[in-house]
Amino acid sequence: MPTPQETARLEQIKRTWQQKRQITERLDKIKTKIGVYSGKGGVGKTTVAVNLAVTLAAQGNTVGLLDVDIDCPNVTKVMGITDKPDYVDNQIIPSEKWGVKVVSMAFFQEKEDEAIIWRGPMIHNAINQFLQATDWQELDYLVVDLPPGTSDSPLTIMQGLPMDGFVVVSTPQDLANLDAKRCINMIRKLNLNVLGVVENYTGEVFGHGGGKNLAKETDVPFLGDLALRSAYRDSSKPTALLDKSVGEEFTALSEAIKKSLKEFGCQAA
C-alpha cells in the first residue's frame, strides 16, 4: 500500500508526463523552433526576435512568434499589435500582424506598465499554459523570445519545449559577452543546440568584434552583426520592413541561421 507521499509523487509524475505529451502534440505541426536568448536584458533580444520573425515571413514562410519573457513582455510593442488573441474551446488563437502569428503575456495585462510580480511556479505555469493551449496550426518557423538569464524561466522553456536550437544575442561589450557565454554553457549543459551568436549594437558607440570573439572562444557559429542605426527609432513597423540596410542584415542573419540548422541536421524551410 503506497504512502500518501508516494501517491502524490506518482500523481505529479503522471501530470508532468501528460503535460509534455500535450505540448508535443500541440507543436507537432511546427517544422522548426528557434529560441532567441540573451544573458541579460537590454541587449536587443526582443528586437532581434521580432525582426527575424518578420523577415522569415517576408520570405514566404509561415511564422509564429511566442513571447515568453513573462516579466517584461515587449514583443507586442515592437510589433505594433493591439488585437488580442481569441480564446475558443480552451484554445488560444494567436493574433497576427506583418504575416506573423503572435502570442505574448502582454496580451493578458490590463495595463502595459503593470508589474508582473510572480514567483517561479506561477511563471512556470504561465509558460506551460501558453505551450499547451496555443493553436499555431502549421508553421515553418516558431521564433521564441525567451526571458534573459539562466534561471527558472528559460529553464522551463528549454526543458518543456522541444527546440531545434538557440540564437544567442550579445553586444560588443565584455560584460555582455560574459553573460552570453553563461547562456551558451547553460544550453550545452542541457544538450541542446547553439545555432550561433549574433552581435547587436555594432558601431562607433559600442565598438565591434566582441560577438565574433565570443563565437570563436566558445566554438559556435558567428551569425553576423547588427549595426546600431537611427532607423530603429521609427516604431511604425518592425525596422527590417522599414529600412533597406536593416532588412539586408536580417536577411543575412536568417540565412546564417538556416545554414546552422542544416549543419545540426534540423529541418529548415
Rosetta silent file (secondary structure, phi, psi, omega in degrees, C-alpha in Angstrom):
SEQUENCE: MPTPQETARLEQIKRTWQQKRQITERLDKIKTKIGVYSGKGGVGKTTVAVNLAVTLAAQGNTVGLLDVDIDCPNVTKVMGITDKPDYVDNQIIPSEKWGVKVVSMAFFQEKEDEAIIWRGPMIHNAINQFLQATDWQELDYLVVDLPPGTSDSPLTIMQGLPMDGFVVVSTPQDLANLDAKRCINMIRKLNLNVLGVVENYTGEVFGHGGGKNLAKETDVPFLGDLALRSAYRDSSKPTALLDKSVGEEFTALSEAIKKSLKEFGCQAA
SCORE:     score description
SCORE:     0.000 S_00000001
   1 L     0.000  117.698 -178.913    0.000    0.000    0.000 S_00000001
   2 L   -68.670  148.496  176.322    1.680    3.273   -1.114 S_00000001
   3 L   -74.333  162.689  176.345    2.015    6.095    1.381 S_00000001
   4 H   -57.059  -36.131  179.101    0.216    9.421    0.754 S_00000001
   5 H   -65.761  -41.962  178.770    3.576   10.953   -0.177 S_00000001
   6 H   -65.878  -40.170  178.526    4.261    8.216   -2.736 S_00000001
   7 H   -63.003  -44.472  179.450    0.759    8.580   -4.181 S_00000001
   8 H   -62.965  -39.670  179.863    1.190   12.355   -4.519 S_00000001
   9 H   -65.600  -41.740  178.281    4.573   11.871   -6.199 S_00000001
  10 H   -64.090  -39.453  177.825    3.140    9.385   -8.690 S_00000001
  11 H   -64.684  -39.040  177.938    0.285   11.769   -9.491 S_00000001
  12 H   -64.996  -41.928  177.009    2.772   14.584  -10.086 S_00000001
  13 H   -61.581  -41.382  179.443    4.811   12.372  -12.439 S_00000001
  14 H   -63.743  -44.102 -179.955    1.629   11.468  -14.301 S_00000001
  15 H   -64.279  -41.144  179.259    0.586   15.134  -14.658 S_00000001
  16 H   -63.483  -42.585  178.773    4.057   16.101  -15.882 S_00000001
  17 H   -63.217  -44.785  179.471    4.044   13.310  -18.472 S_00000001
  18 H   -63.546  -38.479  179.193    0.572   14.278  -19.695 S_00000001
  19 H   -63.084  -46.505  179.032    1.630   17.914  -19.890 S_00000001
  20 H   -63.580  -37.863  178.564    4.692   17.095  -22.006 S_00000001
  21 H   -65.269  -42.309  178.791    2.605   14.897  -24.279 S_00000001
  22 H   -63.586  -40.447  178.601    0.051   17.680  -24.808 S_00000001
  23 H   -64.459  -44.266  179.219    2.819   20.180  -25.607 S_00000001
  24 H   -60.942  -43.751  179.019    4.427   17.790  -28.093 S_00000001
  25 H   -65.139  -38.485 -178.968    1.083   17.164  -29.795 S_00000001
  26 H   -65.835  -31.513 -174.194    0.321   20.890  -29.904 S_00000001
  27 L  -102.138    6.633 -172.435    3.632   21.659  -31.594 S_00000001
  28 L   -72.426   -9.912  177.524    3.878   18.702  -33.965 S_00000001
  29 L   -95.911    5.678  179.638    2.807   20.829  -36.972 S_00000001
  30 E  -100.070  122.348 -175.217    5.702   23.253  -36.491 S_00000001
  31 E   -72.123  -46.291 -171.896    8.727   22.384  -38.618 S_00000001
  32 E  -137.065  130.726 -178.980   11.411   24.484  -36.908 S_00000001
  33 E  -120.280  119.474 -174.794   11.536   26.064  -33.441 S_00000001
  34 E  -118.424  124.818  174.750   14.185   28.728  -32.786 S_00000001
  35 E   -93.316  136.708  173.691   14.869   30.310  -29.412 S_00000001
  36 E  -109.707  121.440 -162.097   16.264   33.852  -29.230 S_00000001
  37 E  -137.643  149.683  176.780   18.151   34.134  -25.964 S_00000001
  38 L  -147.286  158.775 -179.648   20.413   36.513  -24.055 S_00000001
  39 L   -80.913  -20.578 -178.307   22.300   36.577  -20.800 S_00000001
  40 L  -148.470  160.054  175.140   20.929   39.946  -19.750 S_00000001
  41 L   -75.642  159.035  174.440   18.168   42.371  -20.635 S_00000001
  42 L    90.891    2.220  179.626   18.829   45.405  -22.796 S_00000001
  43 L   -93.519    0.051  177.490   20.946   43.761  -25.496 S_00000001
  44 L    93.092   24.025 -179.122   18.121   43.863  -28.058 S_00000001
  45 H   -59.022  -46.481 -178.882   16.905   40.265  -27.807 S_00000001
  46 H   -66.988  -40.037  176.963   13.266   41.146  -28.498 S_00000001
  47 H   -59.735  -41.669  177.846   14.210   43.433  -31.389 S_00000001
  48 H   -65.649  -44.753 -178.550   16.185   40.572  -32.921 S_00000001
  49 H   -60.905  -46.596 -178.234   13.345   38.076  -32.367 S_00000001
  50 H   -64.691  -48.639 -176.741   10.705   40.335  -33.928 S_00000001
  51 H   -70.108  -30.566  172.792   12.766   41.361  -36.945 S_00000001
  52 H   -65.081  -43.909 -178.936   13.893   37.778  -37.549 S_00000001
  53 H   -62.337  -46.811 -177.935   10.257   36.632  -37.478 S_00000001
  54 H   -70.304  -29.892  176.643    9.006   39.271  -39.927 S_00000001
  55 H   -67.237  -44.814  176.986   11.989   38.630  -42.213 S_00000001
  56 H   -61.633  -38.976  178.508   11.223   34.906  -42.341 S_00000001
  57 H   -66.130  -40.487  179.442    7.564   35.739  -43.032 S_00000001
  58 H   -64.791  -21.530  177.726    8.528   38.152  -45.840 S_00000001
  59 L   -81.881    0.018  177.153   10.442   35.276  -47.431 S_00000001
  60 L    99.566    8.188  179.080    7.157   33.397  -47.805 S_00000001
  61 L   -88.055  153.749  169.162    7.322   31.232  -44.666 S_00000001
  62 L   -87.248  126.177 -167.799    4.502   30.674  -42.194 S_00000001
  63 E  -134.213  139.879  171.414    5.825   32.053  -38.925 S_00000001
  64 E  -119.100  153.602  179.027    4.780   32.264  -35.277 S_00000001
  65 E  -132.555  115.209 -178.579    6.310   34.413  -32.536 S_00000001
  66 E  -108.765  118.718  179.928    5.953   33.337  -28.910 S_00000001
  67 E   -99.345  103.805  179.155    6.914   35.892  -26.259 S_00000001
  68 L  -112.015   23.497  169.171    7.630   34.069  -23.010 S_00000001
  69 L   -80.766   83.381 -169.039    9.557   36.883  -21.364 S_00000001
  70 L   -62.449  -40.102 -177.231    6.885   36.903  -18.675 S_00000001
  71 L   -68.081  -43.092 -175.812    8.327   39.727  -16.561 S_00000001
  72 L  -132.172   73.275 -178.161    8.881   42.192  -19.422 S_00000001
  73 L   -79.394  109.782 -173.615    6.833   41.138  -22.468 S_00000001
  74 L  -117.111   -0.472 -177.157    7.685   43.657  -25.206 S_00000001
  75 H   -57.582  -43.050 -176.880    7.022   41.799  -28.453 S_00000001
  76 H   -63.016  -34.720  179.347    3.592   43.372  -28.938 S_00000001
  77 H   -66.715  -45.071 -179.646    5.081   46.867  -28.569 S_00000001
  78 H   -68.939  -35.146  178.821    7.774   46.235  -31.186 S_00000001
  79 H   -76.168  -21.288 -175.279    5.249   44.571  -33.497 S_00000001
  80 L    68.736   36.660 -175.885    2.724   47.371  -33.027 S_00000001
  81 L  -110.064  130.940 -178.485   -0.005   44.812  -32.453 S_00000001
  82 L  -120.411  -19.311 -179.795   -3.008   45.527  -30.227 S_00000001
  83 L   -69.510  120.766 -178.262   -5.592   42.923  -31.281 S_00000001
  84 L   -76.733  154.125  176.395   -5.723   40.294  -28.569 S_00000001
  85 L   -63.690  153.869  172.015   -5.811   36.566  -29.350 S_00000001
  86 E   -83.818  156.108  177.360   -9.140   34.788  -29.381 S_00000001
  87 E  -126.757  105.136 -172.508   -9.866   32.089  -26.830 S_00000001
  88 E  -127.234  125.629  177.617  -12.048   29.351  -28.326 S_00000001
  89 L    51.183   47.592  178.587  -12.767   25.920  -26.835 S_00000001
  90 L    63.073   23.205  177.687   -9.920   26.291  -24.326 S_00000001
  91 E  -122.035  140.399  174.134   -7.518   27.163  -27.125 S_00000001
  92 E   -88.999  121.402  177.218   -5.568   30.385  -27.705 S_00000001
  93 E   -99.710  112.063 -171.482   -5.873   31.521  -31.324 S_00000001
  94 L   -59.721  148.307  167.564   -2.860   33.793  -31.992 S_00000001
  95 E   -72.002  168.090 -177.776   -3.197   37.355  -33.184 S_00000001
  96 E  -145.292  136.890  174.277   -1.471   38.152  -36.481 S_00000001
  97 E  -156.887  146.736 -178.282    0.415   41.097  -37.980 S_00000001
  98 L    55.073   29.464  178.578    3.081   41.513  -40.668 S_00000001
  99 L    78.636   11.835 -176.750    2.432   37.892  -41.607 S_00000001
 100 E  -121.268  130.153  173.571    3.421   36.620  -38.134 S_00000001
 101 E   -80.707  135.312 -170.822    1.184   34.889  -35.595 S_00000001
 102 E  -131.208  134.323  168.950    1.832   36.286  -32.121 S_00000001
 103 E  -132.197  132.719 -177.403    1.186   35.198  -28.533 S_00000001
 104 E  -150.319  150.716  174.415    2.557   37.217  -25.605 S_00000001
 105 H   -60.227  -26.600 -178.607    1.949   37.719  -21.906 S_00000001
 106 H   -59.926  -28.126  179.180    1.407   41.387  -22.774 S_00000001
 107 H   -65.333  -22.279 -172.816   -1.990   40.478  -24.242 S_00000001
 108 H  -106.284   11.942  173.248   -3.154   39.397  -20.801 S_00000001
 109 L   -95.007  140.052  176.174   -2.109   42.506  -18.879 S_00000001
 110 L   -71.040  -37.656  178.682   -4.719   45.150  -18.098 S_00000001
 111 L  -129.697  138.635 -175.398   -2.056   47.879  -18.328 S_00000001
 112 L   -68.144  -22.539  179.051    1.189   47.650  -20.274 S_00000001
 113 L   -95.418   11.000  178.156    3.175   49.232  -17.431 S_00000001
 114 L   -68.810  133.201  177.107    1.766   46.786  -14.901 S_00000001
 115 L   -82.212  128.979  176.447    4.485   44.919  -12.970 S_00000001
 116 L   -93.623  101.352 -173.779    4.136   41.128  -13.105 S_00000001
 117 L  -105.209   84.357 -176.256    5.312   40.127   -9.627 S_00000001
 118 L  -121.425  145.927  170.881    5.260   36.348   -9.746 S_00000001
 119 L   -82.125  169.871 -174.489    7.335   33.646   -8.126 S_00000001
 120 H   -50.995  -47.960 -178.040    8.868   30.838  -10.152 S_00000001
 121 H   -60.029  -36.536  179.333    5.971   28.330  -10.002 S_00000001
 122 H   -68.587  -40.693  177.048    3.481   30.904  -11.352 S_00000001
 123 H   -63.935  -43.436  178.017    5.826   31.814  -14.217 S_00000001
 124 H   -56.997  -46.201 -178.969    6.351   28.114  -14.910 S_00000001
 125 H   -66.210  -39.086  179.703    2.581   27.531  -15.062 S_00000001
 126 H   -64.149  -43.760  179.494    2.006   30.535  -17.337 S_00000001
 127 H   -62.990  -44.876  179.368    4.653   29.376  -19.803 S_00000001
 128 H   -65.257  -31.993  176.336    3.272   25.850  -19.869 S_00000001
 129 H   -63.638  -43.523  176.331   -0.230   27.236  -20.392 S_00000001
 130 H   -59.897  -44.753 -176.859    0.970   29.063  -23.496 S_00000001
 131 H   -66.513  -38.574 -176.816    2.683   25.915  -24.774 S_00000001
 132 H   -79.169  -35.464 -167.094   -0.296   23.656  -24.116 S_00000001
 133 H   -98.468  -16.960 -173.868   -3.156   25.916  -25.164 S_00000001
 134 E   -79.600  128.277  178.772   -1.942   27.830  -28.243 S_00000001
 135 L   -98.122   92.081 -176.976   -3.238   26.547  -31.573 S_00000001
 136 L   -79.782  -18.841 -169.819   -0.478   27.573  -34.011 S_00000001
 137 L    62.193 -152.754 -178.274   -1.664   25.327  -36.849 S_00000001
 138 L   -84.522  130.485  177.953    1.069   24.561  -39.401 S_00000001
 139 E  -132.677  144.591  169.164    4.186   26.720  -39.204 S_00000001
 140 E   -77.539  -39.863 -178.492    7.509   26.692  -40.980 S_00000001
 141 E  -138.770  138.631  165.344    9.110   28.539  -38.057 S_00000001
 142 E  -116.641  117.190  176.813    8.246   29.349  -34.460 S_00000001
 143 E   -97.187  126.217 -176.316   10.517   32.062  -33.051 S_00000001
 144 E  -112.664  117.575  176.119   10.549   32.083  -29.244 S_00000001
 145 E   -86.927  103.421 -175.046   11.608   35.241  -27.397 S_00000001
 146 L   -82.860  160.001  169.408   12.986   33.804  -24.154 S_00000001
 147 L   -67.699  149.808  177.160   13.456   35.531  -20.808 S_00000001
 148 L   -74.779  165.464  175.189   17.063   36.637  -20.226 S_00000001
 149 L    92.727 -173.979 -175.410   19.382   34.954  -17.750 S_00000001
 150 L  -126.804   32.050 -175.695   19.945   31.364  -16.680 S_00000001
 151 L  -103.555 -150.210 -167.687   17.267   30.864  -14.021 S_00000001
 152 H   -63.647  -41.281 -173.858   13.864   29.204  -13.799 S_00000001
 153 H   -64.150  -54.647  177.206   12.037   30.874  -16.709 S_00000001
 154 H   -63.709  -31.755  177.803   14.412   29.988  -19.574 S_00000001
 155 H   -62.266  -38.567  177.725   14.949   26.577  -17.987 S_00000001
 156 H   -58.622  -43.676  179.133   11.193   25.921  -18.207 S_00000001
 157 H   -65.713  -46.757 -175.490   11.289   26.595  -21.953 S_00000001
 158 H   -64.344  -32.743  179.929   14.412   24.535  -22.566 S_00000001
 159 H   -88.801  -23.971 -174.748   13.007   21.545  -20.708 S_00000001
 160 H  -101.679  -22.154 -175.651    9.407   21.836  -21.854 S_00000001
 161 L  -115.609  118.557 -178.981    9.619   22.946  -25.478 S_00000001
 162 L   -70.390   93.764 -175.835   11.490   20.744  -27.971 S_00000001
 163 L   -89.050  147.941  174.755   13.674   23.436  -29.583 S_00000001
 164 L   -83.824  -23.413  177.732   15.810   22.962  -32.680 S_00000001
 165 E   169.471  172.240 -174.451   18.355   25.477  -31.470 S_00000001
 166 E  -127.093  136.205  171.105   19.090   28.837  -29.890 S_00000001
 167 E   -98.423  122.142 -178.810   20.378   32.137  -31.243 S_00000001
 168 E   -98.447  122.637 -178.424   22.355   33.937  -28.535 S_00000001
 169 E   -97.326  129.221  175.780   22.213   37.748  -28.713 S_00000001
 170 E  -136.568 -175.182  176.956   25.088   39.784  -27.366 S_00000001
 171 L  -131.782  175.882 -176.972   26.700   43.198  -27.865 S_00000001
 172 L   -66.809  -19.493 -172.632   30.335   44.272  -28.346 S_00000001
 173 L   -72.838  149.773 -177.582   30.985   44.900  -24.623 S_00000001
 174 H   -61.574  -41.824 -177.697   32.930   42.423  -22.495 S_00000001
 175 H   -64.335  -40.637  178.472   30.272   42.181  -19.757 S_00000001
 176 H   -63.015  -38.052 -179.177   27.518   41.349  -22.247 S_00000001
 177 H   -73.593  -29.579  173.549   29.700   38.627  -23.755 S_00000001
 178 H   -63.526  -44.454  178.119   30.457   37.165  -20.342 S_00000001
 179 H   -66.617  -37.870  178.239   26.717   36.823  -19.720 S_00000001
 180 H   -64.395  -36.050  177.957   26.202   35.429  -23.223 S_00000001
 181 H   -62.846  -37.851  177.365   28.899   32.809  -22.518 S_00000001
 182 H   -61.942  -39.416  177.326   26.898   31.730  -19.457 S_00000001
 183 H   -62.098  -45.668  179.873   23.858   31.251  -21.717 S_00000001
 184 H   -59.906  -42.424  178.848   25.873   29.140  -24.144 S_00000001
 185 H   -64.649  -37.562  177.909   27.121   26.984  -21.285 S_00000001
 186 H   -64.196  -46.274  179.923   23.566   26.518  -19.992 S_00000001
 187 H   -58.051  -43.882 -178.486   22.311   25.444  -23.427 S_00000001
 188 H   -68.339  -36.463  178.133   25.136   22.948  -23.750 S_00000001
 189 H   -62.298  -28.229  178.463   24.597   21.522  -20.265 S_00000001
 190 L   -91.578    9.206  177.471   21.052   20.696  -21.347 S_00000001
 191 L    58.342   41.749  177.765   22.409   19.013  -24.513 S_00000001
 192 L  -112.778  169.808 -173.198   20.700   21.494  -26.836 S_00000001
 193 L   -91.629  129.625  169.625   21.937   23.225  -29.986 S_00000001
 194 E   -95.004  106.955 -178.204   23.595   26.638  -30.033 S_00000001
 195 E   -69.387  -26.998  177.618   22.869   27.876  -33.557 S_00000001
 196 E   150.796  179.629 -179.193   25.268   30.762  -33.081 S_00000001
 197 E  -112.302  136.805  171.558   25.948   34.230  -31.749 S_00000001
 198 E  -118.052  133.908  178.231   24.691   37.499  -33.214 S_00000001
 199 E   -96.495  120.582  178.291   26.281   40.787  -32.167 S_00000001
 200 E  -101.583  161.901  178.423   23.811   43.646  -31.775 S_00000001
 201 E    64.529   29.486  179.246   24.534   47.403  -31.406 S_00000001
 202 E   -69.754  139.542  176.358   27.662   47.171  -33.546 S_00000001
 203 E   151.250 -166.623 -174.789   29.244   50.532  -34.459 S_00000001
 204 L   -66.948  -30.541 -175.354   31.220   53.511  -33.257 S_00000001
 205 L   -69.097  -52.926 -175.573   29.301   53.916  -29.999 S_00000001
 206 L  -103.808   -8.584 -179.041   29.806   50.432  -28.511 S_00000001
 207 E    94.112 -163.764  179.690   32.522   49.100  -30.803 S_00000001
 208 L  -159.481  161.158  174.476   32.545   45.826  -32.692 S_00000001
 209 L   100.376  -14.740 -178.967   34.029   42.342  -32.670 S_00000001
 210 H   -63.312  -41.137  179.769   33.014   41.147  -29.204 S_00000001
 211 H   -66.115  -40.103  178.809   30.401   38.745  -30.565 S_00000001
 212 H   -65.384  -40.505  177.436   32.793   37.295  -33.131 S_00000001
 213 H   -63.913  -40.388  178.206   35.428   36.768  -30.440 S_00000001
 214 H   -61.916  -44.805 -179.815   32.847   35.089  -28.209 S_00000001
 215 H   -60.329  -42.103  179.340   31.805   32.744  -31.029 S_00000001
 216 H   -66.035  -42.760 -177.825   35.432   31.803  -31.650 S_00000001
 217 H   -64.701  -36.376 -177.199   36.139   31.302  -27.953 S_00000001
 218 H   -97.945    0.294  178.114   33.108   29.055  -27.434 S_00000001
 219 L    59.236   49.764  173.149   33.398   27.298  -30.811 S_00000001
 220 L  -125.062  160.318  179.476   29.946   28.241  -32.091 S_00000001
 221 L   -63.657  143.791  169.694   28.981   29.845  -35.425 S_00000001
 222 E   -95.409  118.571 -171.771   29.088   33.616  -35.697 S_00000001
 223 E   -88.499  -12.490  179.373   25.797   34.569  -37.346 S_00000001
 224 E   129.669  173.891  176.820   26.620   38.222  -38.077 S_00000001
 225 E  -121.357  156.285 -177.043   26.374   41.672  -36.589 S_00000001
 226 E  -123.761  117.260 -173.886   23.573   44.217  -36.500 S_00000001
 227 E   -71.767  148.836  173.114   24.532   47.874  -36.626 S_00000001
 228 L   -78.204  109.644 -173.080   23.221   50.474  -34.187 S_00000001
 229 L  -125.327  149.241  177.804   21.090   52.620  -36.527 S_00000001
 230 H   -67.255  -19.085 -179.466   18.763   55.589  -36.095 S_00000001
 231 H   -59.127  -25.531 -178.834   16.163   53.712  -38.165 S_00000001
 232 H   -68.484  -12.603  178.845   15.212   51.747  -35.047 S_00000001
 233 H   -73.222  -20.935  178.144   13.641   54.919  -33.601 S_00000001
 234 L   -80.244  111.020 -175.972   10.761   54.583  -36.090 S_00000001
 235 L  -100.132   16.090 -177.442    8.269   52.334  -34.314 S_00000001
 236 L   -69.660  -26.065  175.052    5.597   52.337  -37.026 S_00000001
 237 L  -162.026  165.895  177.763    6.593   48.794  -38.032 S_00000001
 238 L   -53.671  136.958 -168.722    9.471   46.357  -37.434 S_00000001
 239 H   -62.125  -30.592  178.283   12.661   48.030  -38.660 S_00000001
 240 H   -62.134  -22.712  178.254   13.601   45.214  -41.059 S_00000001
 241 H   -92.240   -8.975 -176.328   10.470   46.162  -43.042 S_00000001
 242 L  -102.826  -39.285 -169.433   11.272   49.884  -42.953 S_00000001
 243 L  -117.365  127.916 -175.886   14.976   50.222  -43.640 S_00000001
 244 H   -62.090  -43.571 -177.805   16.806   48.547  -46.531 S_00000001
 245 H   -64.695  -42.698  177.799   20.109   48.181  -44.679 S_00000001
 246 H   -65.360  -41.816  177.656   18.443   46.641  -41.632 S_00000001
 247 H   -58.467  -40.735  179.084   16.415   44.366  -43.891 S_00000001
 248 H   -66.869  -37.963  178.140   19.599   43.151  -45.576 S_00000001
 249 H   -63.135  -42.527 -178.914   21.226   42.455  -42.208 S_00000001
 250 H   -74.975  -28.648  172.419   18.286   40.348  -41.064 S_00000001
 251 H   -63.891  -44.681  177.700   18.106   38.525  -44.381 S_00000001
 252 H   -62.635  -39.998  178.103   21.774   37.599  -43.929 S_00000001
 253 H   -62.570  -44.968 -179.138   21.053   36.566  -40.330 S_00000001
 254 H   -62.034  -38.366  179.262   18.152   34.353  -41.382 S_00000001
 255 H   -68.700  -37.790  177.871   20.329   32.621  -43.996 S_00000001
 256 H   -65.323  -37.950  177.959   23.099   32.050  -41.452 S_00000001
 257 H   -66.037  -43.194  178.269   20.570   30.521  -39.046 S_00000001
 258 H   -60.820  -40.636  178.050   19.220   28.226  -41.759 S_00000001
 259 H   -62.320  -43.998  179.438   22.761   27.094  -42.558 S_00000001
 260 H   -64.744  -40.282  177.281   23.421   26.356  -38.896 S_00000001
 261 H   -58.813  -43.718 -179.872   20.151   24.428  -38.590 S_00000001
 262 H   -64.892  -37.687  179.238   21.127   22.228  -41.530 S_00000001
 263 H   -65.240  -28.342  175.926   24.549   21.573  -40.015 S_00000001
 264 L   -86.620   -0.069  179.374   22.786   20.313  -36.874 S_00000001
 265 L    79.132   19.187  179.713   20.574   18.121  -39.045 S_00000001
 266 L   -93.613  152.082  179.938   17.438   20.143  -38.306 S_00000001
 267 L   -76.183  130.460  175.657   14.724   20.854  -40.836 S_00000001
 268 L  -128.629  137.514 -177.644   14.721   24.400  -42.211 S_00000001
 269 L   -68.323    0.000    0.000   12.138   25.757  -44.643 S_00000001
